[in-house]
Amino acid sequence: MKQRDVRLHRLFAAARTTAPADEASSMPGYLKGRVLAHWRAGVRVDETGRRLVRMCRAALVGATIVMLVSIAWSFSTHEPENDIALANYELRDALSTDVMMP
């Protein structure tokens, strides 16, 4: 049995137990059909949610692929710096922090 049918039968069972026993009568067929039709019409909202979840999942997978490709590309194009360039960077960094300090 489908999950939504199980919930519906539980709802009907709860309604039968809370209803007064002396006034309880069976539900007319047309009313039961209308209630079921109205209840199942609400399921379409879940379909929209499922589409949204699928779209977000696809976006997450796409973003992950782009991230992994960019990381791989950054490692493949990285050229090691020579010692002079590294020393110049450290000198410029030291000078800029000295200028900023009062």
N, C-alpha and C positions, 0 to 999 in steps of 0.2 A: 504494500500500500504506500502511496506517496506520502511524503512528510506533511504536506498541507492537508491531506485528507485525514491523517491521524489527528492533527490539531483541531480540525473541524469536528470530528467525532468526539473528541474530548470536550469541546465547547458545548456540543449538544448534550453530552452526559452531565456536564456541570449544570446546564440549564434545567435538565430534568430533576436533578437532585435538589436544586434550590426552589423549584416551583412547588406551590402547595399541592398536596396529593389529591385533595378532593376536587380541585378544579382542573386537574391535568387531563388533557385530551390529546389525541394525536394531531399533529400539524397537518393541515390540508396540503395536498400534493402541489397545488399551484403556488401556495405560499412558500413551501419548502424549495420548490424550483426557483422562485424569485430570489430567495435568500442565498441559495447556492450560486446563482448567476451573479448576484451582486458581490458575493464574497470572492468568487473566482475572477471577477473583473479587476479586483485590486491586485492581482498577481502581476499584471502588466507593469506595475510600478517596479517590481523586482527585476523584470527584464531590463528596464532602463538602468537600474543599478548594476546589473551584471555586465551590461555593455560598458558602463563607466569603469568598472573594475578591470575588465579586459583591456580597455584603452589605457588606463593608468599602468597596468602591468606591462603592456607593450612599450609604453613610454619609458618605464624604468629599465627594461631590457635594452632599449635603444640607447639610453643615456649611459648605461654600463658599457655597452660596446664602444661608444664614442670615447668614453673615459679610458678604457683599456688601450684603444688604438692610439690615443694621444700620449699616453704614458710610454707605450712601446716606441712611438715616433720620437719622443724626447730623448729616450735612451740611445736610439740609433743615430741621432744627429748630434749628439754631444761630443765635442772635441775637447780633450783634456787641455787645460790652460798650462802655459809654460810658467816657469818660476818668476820671470820678470813681470808678467801681467799680474800674477798673484801678489807680488810685492808692491806693485803700483796701487793695486786695489786697497791693500792694507794701509799704505801710506795715505791715500786719499781719505779713507775711512777715519784714520786717526786724526788727520787735519780737520776734518769736518766736525768731529766730536769736540775737538779743542776749541774751535771757533764758537760753537754753540754754548759752551759752558761759560758762565759769568766769571 
